[in-house]
Amino acid sequence: MALPVTLRQLSKHFGKTVAVDGIDLDIPAGSLFFLLGPSGCGKTTLLRMLAGFTDPTAGQILFGDRQVTHLPPHKRNTGMCFQSYALWPHMTVAQNVAFGLNVRKVGGVEKERRVAQALAMVQMDPYAGRKPNELSGGQQQRVALARALVIEPDVLLLDEPLSNLDAKLRLEMRSQIRRICKAANITAVYVTHDQKEALSMADAMAVLRDGKVIQVGAPRQLYNRPVNRFVADFLGETNFVTATIAGRQDGQVVLETPCGKLFARVFPADLNDADKVICSMRPESIRVLDHQHRPAEPSPNTFAARRLDTIYLGETAQHRLLLPGDVVIKVFELNPPMEAPHDSAESDVMHVAIAPRDVVVLRD
């Protein structure tokens, strides 16, 4: 049965350096939970404390109701998937998977059954007799995952397990790891610095910075409703525009910006008139209107822009545009029309619009 993981005021100091600073987290049972952040944010130290490889300076770690804060790794019943796979080269796939069971004195028919079940779960049973050097990188990663799952851990820990794979294989392994974790009904904590990996796989995620949790939530919540500039900027590309609160209208805030008046629906509840703020607008949320003609009637959040340059990528065109007030923004146009004359002088002026629900107001 999957167990929840609870962290209470968890800290780790290395001398005067604070790697993890009083973190509180509640990880639901059976969830695939991601720890995400830039290098040095504390995510790997946090994972090592969950595994028992690093002893906390302060705080508590609970698996379900069981206190595991200072237990050694072999008494926590965690499975670990490393970045480097860490497979024994002289052992077969089946022998590698069975290693944890041998340490736990599980033998005979039960060991054979569990090894076969773990290999079948990761679709590696046909390769049971091969050595690791006879496998591809993705196959080795699946063997490492089977070895972690075969001991039936309370919590599965994954430390950037896809970072050594090429781009195409990483995409394939994302869905496979999620499928395997859900089929095993296991609580998994996954460390990565790859935003796309986290957004595409996670049930929930925590963004860390300087040893602290900045925001926790579902991927769509963090991407579309970031709490501050750091989270908005870290999770994908966005445009930032400075603004001043000029009033309210129909449940929206009215913003005065260098490029003109802007309306927003997503904003902190306690904003006051004249407050200085930052607007976040995702490039894919900004619509390109007709390339040749000005809109028939002016509408809110519609701007004339001068095209600085365009990168055509087939399914998208990435425009860099200059708005009034010398504000430069990026716009991603999905399925750009073939007739759009991106390289001619006629397309130097473009008209773009953004819905008020896609303008996110953040504190300066």
Buried (B, 14 or more C-beta within 10 A) or exposed (E): EBBBBBBBEBBBBEEEEBBBBBBEBEBEBBBBBBBBBEEBBBBBBBBBBBBBEBEBBEBBBBBBEEEBBEBEBEEBBBBBBBBEBEBEEEBBBBBBBBBBBEEBEBEEEEBEEBBBBBBEBBBBBEBBEBBBEEBEBBBBBBBBBBBBBBBBBBBBBBBBBBEBBEEEBBBEBBEBBBEBBBEBEBBBBBBBBBBEBBBEBBBBBBBBBBBBBBBBBBBEBBBBBBBBBBBBEBBBEBBBBBBBBBEEEEEBBBBBBEBBEBBBBBBEEEBEEEBEBBBBBBBBBBBBBEBEEEEEEEEBBBBBBEBEEBEBEEEBBBBBBBBEEEBEBBBBBEEBEEEBEBEEEEBEBBBBBBBBEBBBBBBE
